Amino acid sequence: MRLFLALTPLLLSACSTTISPSDLASSAPDSTFSHDLLDQVLGTHVDERGRVNYAALQAEPATLDRYYSLVAAYSPDSHRDLFADEAARFVYWINAYNAAVLKAVLANYPITSVSDVSGPPLSGLVSEQIGFFYFQKLVFGGAKINLYDLEHEIIRKRFPDPRLHFAINCASAGCPRLPRQAFHVAHLEDELDRETRYFVNEPRNLRVDDSTQVILISSIFDWYRDDFLGWMATSFAQTPDPDLLDYARLYLSAGRRAEVDRAEAAGYVVQTIPYDWRLNDQGR
């Protein structure tokens, strides 16, 4: 989500609210940071399509609160010794983002969209989602960070792997699905591949419309075009002038890939699908 702001940092800070942990972490991690509590939350309250039972989670928030208290107290920036390598740090920030989004939704629930969370009545704001992503701060290893900066200033800058865009979930129907388990270091590569493959093979995110001769792709590809194409240029130098469909082809099933190849060879135009900001709520 691209949010365009014309505000001073001091003003932004004054207008923000902080979602603090309800309790301090009861005990420090022994030697590594565990994501088992988030596994419990996701396995209980998320379905196979990635939709969340927010009403039930709001009624039973204890496990999420315990996990968030750990996230708030410990991070790779505050306690580097708990994160053995870059993969462990990547896993922390992905899971921390997804848990923080759940906390941010519950802080405002019931809502029908993250767009329902209003920002301050200031001029120069052109995003309906600014209240949710910019003017709410959460706590990570003692540092207060909003979701916008968490994604763009920490995750994207530190981990130039475009699969991250299919691992983090922004609580909206247009997002990649929220998995029913946390990400873990031991299986990180397989998990990132799994979620990327799932996303690009969903017709809601990439499909061919023969009636209009258009190839439709998710807005996520367009928003983060530089991430995808930059990675392609580095990883597949033998592919001249790669495009977004070249990236998608890496994860498409054989049948879907043949369909896209046929449409592209026929000169179909590529267009982005309008993003669906409705809440990914099982109850909607």
Sequence and secondary structure as in RCSB ss.txt:
>XXXX:A:sequence
MRLFLALTPLLLSACSTTISPSDLASSAPDSTFSHDLLDQVLGTHVDERGRVNYAALQAEPATLDRYYSLVAAYS
PDSHRDLFADEAARFVYWINAYNAAVLKAVLANYPITSVSDVSGPPLSGLVSEQIGFFYFQKLVFGGAKINLYDL
EHEIIRKRFPDPRLHFAINCASAGCPRLPRQAFHVAHLEDELDRETRYFVNEPRNLRVDDSTQVILISSIFDWYR
DDFLGWMATSFAQTPDPDLLDYARLYLSAGRRAEVDRAEAAGYVVQTIPYDWRLNDQGR
>XXXX:A:secstr
        HHHHHHH EEE  SS  SS  SSS   HHHHHHHHHHB TTS B HHHHHHS HHHHHHHHHHHH  
TTT GGG  SHHHHHHHHHHHHHHHHHHHHHTT S SBGGGS   S TT   TTHHHHTSEEEEETTEEEEHHHI
IIIIIHHH   GGGGGT   SBTTS    SS   GGGHHHHHHHHHHHHHHSTTTEEEETTTTEEEEEHHHHHTH
HHHHHHHHHH TTSSS  HHHHHHTTS HHHHHHHHHHHHTT EEEEE    BB BTT 
